[in-house]
C-alpha cells in the first residue's frame, strides 16, 4: 500500500467517526426536546402564576431562562435580581470516541443560577445545580420567587402614595 493510499484510509476512517458523531448528536438533540417538554410545562405554570412586573421568562424547545426582579412601570425596563437558565443535563462527549456524540445525555436538569446585586455591592453570584426532575427544580425556585415577590409587594404597599424608589434604566447599565 502506498503512502497516499494509507493517508486516504486514515481520512476515510476519521470521516466515518465524524459522521457517527453527527448521527449520535442528532439523536441527542431529539431526546433533549422530549426531555424538556415536561420541564417547560412546569416552568410555564410558574411563569403564569406570577405578575409580569416581577417575572420575565424566555422559553425555547430545549431550554428556558426565568428571571425575577422588578419591572419599572414607566420605562418597562426589567431589573433582574435572580436568573435561572434551565436545560436537560448533559456532558461533553469524548473527542476520540465515535459512538458518542459531541454531547451526551445525563440524568436530571442543569440549573445555572445568577444573583445580581446592585451598587454599592455590585456583583454577580453564580451557582450551578443539578436536579433529578421537574418537581425538584420547582421546589428550589418557587420559595425564592415567592420571597422576592413578597418583598416587592410589601415595599410597594409601604411606599404607596410616596414617590417611587428610582430604578436604574438600561442607559444606566
C-alpha positions as CSV (number, residue, x, y, z in Angstrom):
1,X,0.0,0.0,0.0
2,X,1.4,3.4,-1.0
3,X,1.7,6.3,1.5
4,X,-1.1,8.1,-0.4
5,X,-3.4,5.1,0.0
6,X,-2.6,4.9,3.7
7,X,-3.4,8.6,4.2
8,X,-6.7,8.2,2.3
9,X,-7.5,5.2,4.5
10,X,-7.0,7.3,7.7
11,X,-9.0,10.2,6.2
12,X,-11.9,7.8,5.4
13,X,-11.8,6.4,9.0
14,X,-11.8,9.8,10.5
15,X,-14.7,11.0,8.3
16,X,-16.6,7.9,9.3
17,X,-16.1,8.7,13.0
18,X,-17.3,12.3,12.4
19,X,-20.4,11.0,10.7
20,X,-21.1,8.6,13.6
21,X,-20.7,11.5,16.0
22,X,-23.1,13.6,14.0
23,X,-25.8,10.9,14.0
24,X,-25.3,10.4,17.8
25,X,-25.6,14.2,18.3
26,X,-28.8,14.3,16.2
27,X,-30.3,11.6,18.4
28,X,-29.2,13.6,21.5
29,X,-30.9,16.7,20.3
30,X,-34.2,14.9,19.6
31,X,-34.1,13.3,23.0
32,X,-33.4,16.7,24.7
33,X,-36.6,18.1,23.1
34,X,-38.6,15.3,24.5
35,X,-36.9,15.5,27.9
36,X,-37.6,19.2,28.2
37,X,-41.4,19.1,27.4
38,X,-42.5,18.3,31.0
39,X,-40.0,20.9,32.4
40,X,-41.3,23.5,30.0
41,X,-44.9,22.9,31.2
42,X,-43.8,23.3,34.8
43,X,-41.9,26.5,34.1
44,X,-44.8,27.9,32.1
45,X,-47.1,27.2,35.0
46,X,-44.7,29.0,37.4
47,X,-44.4,32.0,35.0
48,X,-48.2,32.3,34.5
49,X,-48.6,32.3,38.3
50,X,-46.5,35.5,38.9
51,X,-47.3,39.0,37.7
52,X,-45.1,40.1,34.8
53,X,-43.9,43.1,36.8
54,X,-41.9,40.6,38.9
55,X,-41.0,37.8,36.5
56,X,-39.6,37.6,33.0
57,X,-39.3,34.3,31.0
58,X,-37.9,33.1,27.7
59,X,-38.7,29.5,26.7
60,X,-37.3,27.5,23.9
61,X,-37.7,23.9,22.8
62,X,-34.6,22.8,24.7
63,X,-34.1,25.3,27.5
64,X,-35.5,28.3,29.4
65,X,-34.5,31.4,31.1
66,X,-36.5,32.7,34.1
67,X,-35.7,35.9,35.9
68,X,-37.2,37.5,38.9
69,X,-36.8,41.2,39.7
70,X,-38.9,44.3,39.2
71,X,-40.2,46.0,36.0
72,X,-40.2,49.8,36.1
73,X,-43.7,50.9,35.4
74,X,-42.6,54.0,33.4
75,X,-39.8,52.7,31.2
76,X,-40.7,49.0,31.1
77,X,-37.1,48.1,32.0
78,X,-36.8,44.9,33.9
79,X,-34.1,44.8,36.6
80,X,-33.1,41.2,37.2
81,X,-32.3,40.1,40.7
82,X,-32.1,36.3,40.2
83,X,-32.0,34.5,36.9
84,X,-32.1,30.8,36.1
85,X,-31.1,29.0,32.9
86,X,-32.7,25.6,32.9
87,X,-32.0,22.7,30.5
88,X,-31.7,18.9,30.5
89,X,-28.4,17.8,32.0
90,X,-25.6,16.7,29.6
91,X,-21.9,16.3,29.4
92,X,-19.4,16.7,26.5
93,X,-18.6,13.5,24.6
94,X,-15.0,12.2,24.4
95,X,-13.3,13.6,21.3
96,X,-12.0,10.2,20.0
97,X,-15.0,8.1,20.8
98,X,-17.1,7.8,17.6
99,X,-20.0,6.1,19.3
100,X,-20.6,9.1,21.5
101,X,-22.0,12.4,20.1
102,X,-20.5,15.7,20.9
103,X,-23.0,16.0,23.7
104,X,-24.1,13.1,25.9
105,X,-27.4,13.0,27.8
106,X,-27.1,12.9,31.6
107,X,-29.9,12.3,34.1
108,X,-31.8,15.3,35.5
109,X,-31.7,19.0,34.8
110,X,-29.0,21.7,34.9
111,X,-29.9,24.9,36.6
112,X,-27.5,27.8,36.3
113,X,-28.5,30.4,38.9
114,X,-27.2,34.0,38.8
115,X,-27.9,36.6,41.5
116,X,-27.4,40.2,40.6
117,X,-26.6,42.7,43.3
118,X,-26.9,46.4,42.5
119,X,-24.4,49.0,43.8
120,X,-22.9,49.6,46.3
121,X,-22.2,45.8,46.4
122,X,-22.4,45.3,42.7
123,X,-21.5,41.7,42.0
124,X,-22.8,38.5,40.4
125,X,-23.1,35.3,42.4
126,X,-23.3,32.3,40.2
127,X,-24.3,28.8,41.3
128,X,-24.8,25.5,39.3
129,X,-27.3,23.0,40.4
130,X,-28.4,19.6,39.1
131,X,-31.9,18.3,40.0
132,X,-33.4,14.9,39.3
133,X,-36.7,16.1,37.9
134,X,-39.1,19.0,37.3
135,X,-40.5,18.9,40.8
136,X,-37.1,19.4,42.4
137,X,-36.4,22.4,40.1
138,X,-39.8,23.9,41.1
139,X,-39.1,23.2,44.8
140,X,-35.9,25.1,44.5
141,X,-37.2,28.1,42.5
142,X,-40.7,28.7,43.9
143,X,-39.7,29.7,47.5
144,X,-37.1,32.1,46.1
145,X,-39.6,33.6,43.7
146,X,-42.2,33.9,46.5
147,X,-39.7,35.6,48.8
148,X,-38.8,38.2,46.2
149,X,-42.4,38.9,45.1
150,X,-43.5,39.3,48.8
151,X,-40.7,41.8,49.4
152,X,-41.6,43.9,46.4
153,X,-45.3,43.8,47.2
154,X,-44.5,44.8,50.8
155,X,-42.4,47.7,49.7
156,X,-45.0,48.8,47.1
157,X,-47.7,48.9,49.8
158,X,-45.4,50.5,52.3
159,X,-44.4,53.3,49.9
160,X,-47.7,53.7,48.1
161,X,-48.6,57.4,47.9
162,X,-44.9,58.4,48.0
163,X,-42.5,58.9,45.2
164,X,-41.3,55.5,44.0
165,X,-37.8,54.5,44.6
166,X,-35.8,55.4,41.5
167,X,-34.7,52.4,39.4
168,X,-31.8,52.3,37.1
169,X,-32.8,52.1,33.5
170,X,-31.0,50.4,30.5
171,X,-29.0,53.6,29.9
172,X,-27.5,53.2,33.5
173,X,-26.1,49.7,32.8
